[in-house]
């Protein structure tokens, strides 16, 4: 008998389905959406009154890297002072642009901007750090026309600040530079607060623009999604309704690195902690070989009640748990739920996490996924039941209506969505706004989904690929990139970190791959070897060849069969749009930027670094 899942009071699963004669399906949750909060800043004010001494956020600071903790009671007056300073600029509706990553001051300024009716716009930090190429930052600034720019360190981002000119106010926490309109955070929060702050907060409505959140794609034209307070409150209500806690609700403690410049961290995590009156430990680690050690260090000290991450982060975590008893004890101590998003979690990673969960808790941990986009406030569907399957996107949240358009293959549906959490459009881009919705007002997600069991829709939907990533071979056979990628990662686990699939208008499927350095070093016994040494090692090459041949034997169709693989030396580049700061791989950009390696895969006589599987 399988080990049971740790009990979690999920919302009772239910689904309503309506079909049109043309095969179009409308799917919704029959449970009504709960009442919405008035706005996001209200949550801080409520928590400051009800639990002033409770820690809201914490972050490691200083030479000793000790946790600096910020309570709700200490944060509220700083947020009001910052609001007063912003109101003094007399620029309602003008943008507060944030160039740095997650921090205590960043979080406070976000709420201050909202209170002052100045939309907050967080930018992926790498765009401001690339002093040699600030073109993307310039394009974003031209779109936003910010009145204020926030940076943690002015000196570290001086080229970016100079690019924005002398008319924009600069707020910095440390390392000020010579600038005619610069103020430090310490000075700003000394601003005397007047009644105008409360008046400004009282005038916030659900229609008030709260944010401009940039999409995470890598197209040349920036798209700033308009995000209202109503959207944020709707998405927050949808997410919190998935688990029906009673008096046994555990204290919310999260350790999270997901950037606030993206919708998962900036909406679901940040706002969810505020709603719960919980504590967010800001993780300065990242799911990369160089930075994940910081996450592991933090998890040895902080025991989260739930944990969110991308599949690549979970792969690294599962590997670390194999050898670290202290990490395992701390991580699973209070854990009730794991959530992943961005891509399907490989089965091997899922199995490893559950094995560790049973070891430390006696239960399996519900490992669920969510599905959404920047335009939908990250809230479309959720897996609100314990399941052994990976790759599910679940069922609609209360308040969400999905429109599923049959695709030519007869198995999948194009996904469209309508809800109060969907954006009214893109800033200053009416053409893109008009193209993003259909004639009935449903937002076009650009994704495909399929039912786990069409006869039993309550079993949920599975992600079936990004439509734009799919391609045809010369034979006309479609290749579903998303599902093939995860299947290949399962077949080679844990040796490969990620893949980009090739083969558009070619005779066969190939792949560009990045190695999981730690796993490959362990396999070869070369504990200090670099990527090129590992990639050339005969033991690793033989292992990859054998596993991929086994995959081909299991999946002989041309759309799933991998003929050649090339290991890439350089990691995916955020500067060139190959990945974002969540670790999502942009297939198109990788193939464009690594065209020479793609050509090598299809050469009549492939170079030595190409593995010929068949």
C-alpha positions in Angstrom: 0.0 0.0 0.0 1.5 3.4 -1.0 2.6 5.8 1.7 -0.2 8.4 2.3 0.2 12.1 1.6 0.4 14.5 4.5 -3.2 15.7 5.0 -4.0 19.1 3.6 -7.5 20.7 3.7 -7.8 21.3 -0.1 -11.0 22.9 -1.5 -13.3 20.1 -2.6 -12.6 19.3 -6.2 -15.4 20.2 -8.7 -15.7 21.3 -12.3 -18.5 22.5 -14.6 -18.3 21.8 -18.3 -20.3 23.2 -21.2 -19.7 22.1 -24.8 -20.6 23.9 -28.1 -21.5 22.2 -31.3 -18.1 23.0 -32.8 -16.3 21.2 -30.0 -15.3 24.3 -28.0 -15.4 23.6 -24.3 -16.1 26.1 -21.4 -14.6 24.9 -18.1 -15.1 26.6 -14.8 -15.2 26.0 -11.0 -18.8 26.0 -9.7 -17.6 27.2 -6.3 -18.1 31.0 -5.9 -15.1 33.2 -5.5 -14.8 34.5 -1.9 -15.0 38.2 -1.0 -12.0 40.3 -2.1 -9.8 42.5 0.0 -10.1 46.2 -0.7 -6.5 46.6 -1.8 -2.9 45.3 -1.1 -1.7 48.2 1.1 -4.6 47.5 3.4 -3.0 44.2 4.4 0.1 45.8 5.8 -1.9 48.3 7.8 -4.1 45.6 9.2 -1.1 43.4 10.1 0.6 46.4 11.7 -2.4 46.8 14.0 -3.1 43.2 14.8 0.5 41.8 15.1 3.0 44.7 15.1 5.8 42.6 16.6 5.5 39.8 14.0 8.3 39.6 11.4 7.0 40.4 7.9 10.3 40.1 6.0 13.9 39.1 6.7 17.0 39.2 4.6 20.7 38.5 5.3 22.8 41.7 5.6 26.3 42.8 6.5 29.7 41.2 6.6 28.4 38.5 8.9 25.4 37.8 6.7 23.1 37.7 9.7 19.3 37.9 9.3 17.9 41.4 9.5 14.3 41.2 10.4 11.5 43.8 9.7 8.3 43.6 11.7 4.9 44.7 10.5 4.9 47.4 13.2 8.3 48.8 12.1 7.5 48.6 8.4 4.2 50.5 8.4 5.6 54.0 9.5 8.4 53.7 6.9 5.9 52.9 4.2 3.7 55.9 5.2 6.8 58.2 5.2 7.8 57.0 1.8 4.2 57.5 0.6 4.3 61.1 1.9 7.6 61.8 0.0 6.1 60.4 -3.2 2.9 62.5 -2.7 5.2 65.5 -2.4 6.4 65.0 -5.9 2.8 65.7 -7.1 3.1 63.1 -9.9 0.0 60.9 -9.4 0.0 58.2 -12.0 3.7 58.5 -12.8 5.8 55.3 -12.4 8.1 54.2 -9.7 10.6 52.0 -11.5 12.6 49.4 -9.4 15.9 48.2 -10.9 17.2 46.1 -8.0 16.2 42.6 -6.8 14.1 41.6 -3.8 14.9 43.5 -0.6 13.3 44.8 2.5 13.3 48.4 1.2 12.0 47.2 -2.2 9.0 45.6 -0.6 8.2 48.7 1.4 8.6 51.0 -1.6 6.2 48.8 -3.6 3.4 49.4 -1.0 4.3 53.1 -0.7 4.0 53.6 -4.5 0.6 51.9 -4.4 -0.5 54.1 -1.6 0.6 57.2 -3.5 -1.3 56.1 -6.7 2.0 55.8 -8.5 2.2 52.4 -10.4 5.1 50.3 -9.3 7.2 48.7 -12.1 9.8 46.1 -11.1 12.5 45.4 -13.8 14.6 42.2 -14.1 17.8 43.3 -12.3 20.1 41.9 -15.0 18.8 44.5 -17.5 20.2 47.3 -15.3 23.4 45.5 -14.5 24.5 45.1 -18.1 26.5 48.3 -18.4 27.7 47.3 -21.9 24.2 46.9 -23.3 21.4 48.9 -21.7 19.2 48.8 -24.7 16.4 46.8 -23.1 16.4 49.0 -20.0 16.2 52.1 -22.2 13.2 50.7 -24.1 11.4 49.9 -20.9 12.1 53.4 -19.5 10.9 55.0 -22.7 7.7 53.1 -22.3 7.2 53.8 -18.6 8.6 57.4 -18.4 9.4 56.9 -14.6 9.3 59.7 -12.1 11.3 57.7 -9.6 13.9 54.9 -9.9 14.8 52.8 -6.9 18.1 51.0 -6.6 19.7 49.1 -3.6 23.2 50.4 -4.5 23.5 53.5 -6.6 27.2 53.0 -7.3 26.6 49.4 -8.6 24.0 50.6 -11.1 25.5 54.0 -11.9 25.6 53.5 -15.7 21.9 52.5 -15.7 21.0 55.6 -13.5 22.9 57.9 -15.8 21.1 56.5 -18.8 17.8 57.6 -17.4 18.9 61.2 -17.1 18.9 63.9 -14.4 15.2 64.6 -14.3 14.3 61.2 -12.7 14.4 61.0 -9.0 16.7 58.2 -7.6 16.1 56.5 -4.3 19.0 54.4 -3.1 19.6 52.3 0.1 23.4 52.5 0.0 26.4 53.8 -2.0 24.9 57.1 -3.2 26.4 58.8 -6.2 26.6 62.5 -7.3 23.1 63.1 -8.8 21.0 66.2 -8.6 17.8 64.2 -7.7 19.1 61.5 -5.4 17.8 60.7 -1.9 18.8 57.8 0.4 16.2 55.5 1.9 17.3 56.6 5.4 16.5 60.3 4.6 13.3 59.5 2.7 11.7 57.6 5.6 12.3 60.6 7.9 9.6 62.5 5.9 6.9 63.8 8.3 3.6 62.1 7.6 0.4 64.2 7.2 -3.3 63.3 6.8 -2.7 63.3 3.0 -1.4 59.7 3.3 -4.6 58.3 4.8 -6.6 60.3 2.3 -4.6 58.8 -0.6 -5.0 55.3 0.8 -8.7 55.8 1.3 -9.1 56.7 -2.4 -7.6 53.4 -3.7 -10.2 51.3 -5.6 -10.1 48.0 -7.5 -9.7 50.0 -10.7 -6.5 51.8 -9.4 -3.4 50.8 -11.4 -1.1 49.0 -9.0 1.7 47.8 -11.2 3.2 47.6 -14.6 4.6 44.0 -14.8 6.7 43.1 -17.8 6.2 39.8 -19.5 9.0 37.3 -19.2 9.4 36.6 -22.9 12.4 37.8 -24.9 10.8 39.6 -27.8 12.4 42.9 -28.9 9.4 45.0 -27.9 8.8 45.3 -24.2 5.3 44.5 -23.0 4.2 46.1 -19.8 1.1 44.4 -18.5 -1.4 46.8 -16.7 -2.1 45.3 -13.3 -4.9 46.8 -11.2 -5.6 46.4 -7.4 -8.7 44.4 -8.3 -6.6 42.0 -10.3 -4.2 41.5 -7.4 -7.0 41.0 -4.9 -8.8 38.6 -7.2 -5.8 36.4 -7.8 -4.9 36.5 -4.1 -8.5 35.3 -3.2 -8.3 32.6 -5.8 -5.0 31.2 -4.6 -5.9 31.3 -0.9 -9.2 29.6 -1.5 -7.5 26.5 -2.7 -6.7 25.4 0.9 -9.5 25.7 3.4 -7.6 26.1 6.7 -9.4 26.1 10.0 -8.1 26.6 13.5 -5.2 24.2 12.7 -3.7 26.7 10.2 0.1 26.7 10.6 2.0 30.0 10.8 3.0 31.1 7.3 6.8 31.0 7.0 8.3 31.1 3.5 11.9 31.1 2.2 11.7 32.3 -1.4 14.0 33.6 -4.1 11.4 34.0 -7.0 12.0 37.6 -8.3 9.3 40.2 -7.7 9.9 41.3 -11.3 8.0 38.2 -12.3 4.4 37.4 -11.6 4.9 34.2 -9.4 7.1 36.0 -6.8 5.7 39.4 -7.2 2.0 38.4 -7.0 1.5 35.0 -5.5 4.4 34.9 -2.9 4.6 38.6 -1.9 0.9 39.2 -1.6 0.1 35.8 -0.1 2.5 36.4 2.8 0.8 39.8 3.4 -2.6 38.2 3.3 -1.6 35.6 5.9 0.2 38.0 8.1 3.2 35.6 7.7 6.9 35.9 7.3 8.9 35.9 4.1 12.6 35.1 4.3 14.2 36.6 1.2 16.5 34.0 -0.3 19.5 35.6 -2.1 20.3 32.2 -3.6 19.4 31.1 -7.2 18.9 27.7 -8.8 22.3 27.8 -10.5 25.4 25.8 -9.7 27.1 28.9 -8.3 24.3 30.3 -6.2 22.2 27.4 -5.0 24.5 26.8 -2.0 23.0 30.0 -0.5 19.5 28.6 -0.7 20.7 25.3 0.9 22.4 27.3 3.7 19.1 29.2 4.3 17.0 26.0 4.3 19.3 24.6 7.0 18.1 27.4 9.3 14.6 28.2 8.0 11.8 25.6 8.0 9.2 26.8 5.5 5.5 25.7 5.8 5.4 25.7 2.0 8.0 26.0 -0.7 7.8 27.1 -4.3 10.3 26.7 -7.1 11.0 25.9 -10.7 11.8 22.3 -11.7 15.5 23.0 -12.0 15.6 24.2 -8.4 13.8 21.0 -7.2 16.3 18.9 -9.1 19.2 20.6 -7.3 17.4 20.3 -3.9 16.7 16.6 -4.4 20.3 16.0 -5.1 21.5 18.0 -2.1 19.1 16.1 0.2 20.9 12.8 -0.7 23.9 13.8 1.4 22.7 16.4 4.0 20.9 15.2 7.1 20.7 18.7 8.6 19.1 20.1 5.5 16.5 17.3 5.4 15.5 17.7 9.0 15.1 21.5 8.7 13.4 21.5 5.3 10.7 18.9 6.1 10.2 20.0 9.7 7.1 22.2 9.1 6.5 21.5 5.4 2.9 21.0 4.3 3.0 21.7 0.5 5.4 22.0 -2.4 4.5 24.0 -5.5 6.2 24.1 -8.9 5.6 26.1 -12.0 7.2 27.2 -15.3 7.6 23.6 -16.7 6.7 20.1 -16.0 8.6 18.5 -13.1 10.6 15.4 -14.3 9.3 12.2 -12.8 12.7 11.3 -11.4 12.9 14.5 -9.5 9.3 14.0 -8.1 10.2 10.5 -7.0 13.3 11.6 -5.2 11.6 14.4 -3.4 8.8 12.1 -2.2 11.4 9.5 -1.0 13.1 12.2 1.1 9.7 13.4 2.4 8.8 9.9 3.6 12.2 9.5 5.2 11.8 12.7 7.3 8.0 12.9 7.9 6.5 9.5 7.3 4.3 11.0 4.6 4.5 12.0 1.0 4.2 15.8 0.6 1.5 17.2 -1.8 3.5 18.5 -4.7 1.2 20.6 -6.7 1.4 22.9 -9.7 -0.2 26.2 -10.7 -0.8 27.6 -14.2 -1.1 31.2 -15.2 0.7 34.1 -16.9 1.6 37.7 -16.2 -1.5 38.8 -18.0 -3.7 36.6 -15.8 -2.0 37.5 -12.5 -0.6 34.0 -12.3 -4.1 32.6 -11.5 -5.8 30.3 -14.0 -5.7 26.8 -12.7 -4.4 24.9 -9.7 -3.9 21.3 -8.7 -5.8 21.4 -5.4 -5.6 17.7 -4.6 -2.8 15.2 -3.8 -1.6 13.4 -6.8 1.2 11.2 -8.0 1.1 12.6 -11.5 3.4 15.4 -12.7 2.7 17.7 -15.6 -0.8 18.6 -14.5 -2.1 22.2 -14.5 -5.2 21.2 -12.6 -8.6 22.8 -12.8 -9.8 26.4 -12.9 -9.8 28.6 -9.8 -13.1 29.9 -8.5 -13.9 32.9 -10.6 -12.0 31.6 -13.7 -13.7 30.6 -17.0 -11.6 28.6 -19.5 -12.4 28.4 -23.1 -10.8 25.4 -24.8 -10.5 25.4 -28.6 -10.0 21.9 -30.2 -6.6 21.6 -32.0 -6.2 19.7 -35.3 -4.5 16.8 -33.6 -7.8 15.9 -31.9 -6.2 15.5 -28.5 -5.3 19.0 -27.3 -7.0 22.3 -26.8 -5.8 25.9 -27.2 -6.3 27.6 -23.9 -8.1 31.0 -23.5 -9.1 32.6 -20.2 -11.6 35.1 -18.8 -11.7 36.4 -15.2 -11.4 39.5 -13.0 -7.7 38.7 -12.7 -7.0 39.2 -16.4 -5.3 42.5 -17.4 -7.2 45.2 -19.3 -4.2 45.4 -21.6 -0.7 46.4 -22.3 0.6 49.9 -21.5 0.6 52.2 -24.7 0.2 49.2 -27.0 -3.4 49.1 -28.1 -2.7 46.8 -31.1 -1.2 44.1 -28.9 -4.0 44.5 -26.4 -6.6 44.0 -29.2 -4.7 40.9 -30.5 -4.5 39.3 -27.1 -8.2 38.7 -26.7 -10.8 37.0 -28.9 -14.2 38.2 -29.9 -15.7 37.0 -26.6 -13.1 38.7 -24.4 -11.1 35.6 -23.6 -7.3 36.1 -23.2 -5.3 34.0 -25.6 -2.7 32.1 -23.4 -0.7 30.7 -26.4 -0.6 27.3 -24.7 -2.1 23.9 -25.3 -3.7 21.6 -22.7 -5.3 18.2 -22.7 -7.6 16.3 -20.3 -6.1 13.5 -18.2 -9.4 11.7 -18.9 -11.9 13.4 -21.1 -14.7 11.2 -19.6 -13.7 12.3 -16.1 -12.8 16.0 -16.4 -12.4 16.3 -12.6 -9.1 14.5 -13.1 -7.8 17.8 -14.4 -5.9 19.2 -17.3 -2.3 18.6 -18.3 0.0 21.1 -19.9 0.5 20.1 -23.6 3.1 22.6 -24.8 3.7 26.2 -25.9 2.1 26.4 -29.3 4.8 28.8 -30.5 7.6 26.4 -29.6 6.3 23.5 -31.6 7.6 22.7 -35.1 7.4 20.3 -38.0 10.0 17.9 -39.3 10.6 17.7 -43.0 8.1 14.9 -43.1 5.4 17.2 -41.7 5.3 15.4 -38.3 4.7 17.8 -35.4 7.2 17.8 -32.5 5.8 18.8 -29.1 8.8 20.4 -27.6 7.5 20.7 -24.0 6.7 17.1 -23.5 9.7 15.8 -25.3 12.0 18.0 -23.3 10.8 16.6 -20.0 10.8 13.0 -21.2 14.5 13.4 -22.3 15.4 15.0 -18.9 13.7 12.0 -17.2 15.7 9.6 -19.4 19.0 11.2 -18.6 18.4 12.2 -15.0 20.3 13.6 -13.2 23.0 14.2 -15.8 21.4 17.0 -17.8 20.3 20.3 -16.3 18.2 21.4 -19.3 17.6 21.1 -23.0 16.7 23.0 -26.1 15.0 20.9 -28.8 16.0 21.2 -32.5 14.6 19.9 -35.8 12.4 22.5 -37.4 12.4 21.6 -41.2 15.0 19.0 -40.6 14.9 15.2 -41.1 15.1 14.4 -37.4 15.1 15.7 -33.8 18.2 16.8 -32.1 19.0 18.7 -28.8 21.4 21.1 -27.3 22.0 20.3 -23.6 23.5 21.8 -20.4 25.1 19.4 -18.0 24.2 19.0 -14.3 27.8 19.7 -13.2 27.5 18.2 -9.8 26.0 14.9 -11.0 28.5 14.6 -13.9 31.4 15.2 -11.5 30.1 12.5 -9.2 29.7 10.1 -12.1 33.2 10.6 -13.6 35.0 11.1 -10.2 36.4 14.4 -11.5 35.3 16.6 -8.7 36.9 19.8 -10.0 36.4 19.3 -13.7 35.0 22.0 -15.9 32.2 21.6 -18.5 34.5 20.9 -21.4 36.4 18.2 -19.5 33.2 16.5 -18.4 31.6 16.7 -21.8 34.5 14.9 -23.4 34.7 12.2 -20.7 34.1 8.7 -22.2 32.1 7.5 -19.2 29.7 10.4 -19.4 29.4 10.2 -23.1 28.6 6.5 -22.9 26.1 7.0 -20.2 24.2 9.6 -22.2 24.3 7.5 -25.3 23.0 4.4 -23.6 20.2 6.2 -21.8 19.1 8.1 -25.0 19.1 4.8 -27.0 16.9 3.3 -24.3 14.6 6.4 -24.7 14.5 5.9 -28.4 13.6 2.2 -28.0 10.7 3.2 -25.8 9.6 6.1 -28.1 10.4 5.1 -31.7 8.2 7.7 -33.4 10.1 10.4 -35.3 8.6 13.1 -33.2 10.1 11.7 -30.0 13.2 9.9 -31.2 16.4 11.8 -30.5 19.2 11.3 -33.1 21.9 13.7 -32.0 22.9 15.7 -28.9 25.4 18.5 -28.3 26.6 19.6 -24.9 26.8 23.4 -24.6 29.8 24.9 -22.9 28.4 28.3 -22.0 25.4 28.5 -19.6 22.1 30.0 -20.9 22.4 33.8 -21.1 19.9 36.1 -19.4 21.4 39.0 -21.3 20.7 37.4 -24.6 17.2 36.4 -23.7 18.0 32.6 -23.5 16.6 32.4 -20.0 15.1 34.6 -17.4 15.8 35.0 -13.7 13.4 32.2 -12.9 15.4 29.8 -15.0 12.9 29.3 -17.8 14.6 28.4 -21.1 13.5 30.3 -24.2 13.8 27.7 -26.9 13.7 30.1 -29.8 16.4 32.4 -28.5 18.7 29.5 -27.7 18.4 28.2 -31.2 19.0 31.6 -32.7 22.0 32.4 -30.6 23.6 29.0 -30.9 23.1 28.5 -34.6 26.5 27.1 -35.1 25.8 24.3 -32.7 22.5 23.6 -34.3 24.3 23.3 -37.7 26.8 20.9 -36.1 23.9 18.6 -35.1 22.9 18.3 -38.7 26.3 18.2 -40.4 27.0 15.2 -42.6 30.2 14.6 -40.5 29.3 15.9 -37.1 32.2 17.3 -34.9 33.5 15.3 -31.9 31.3 17.2 -29.4 28.1 15.9 -31.0 26.8 12.6 -29.6 25.4 10.4 -32.4 22.6 8.4 -30.7 21.3 6.6 -33.8 
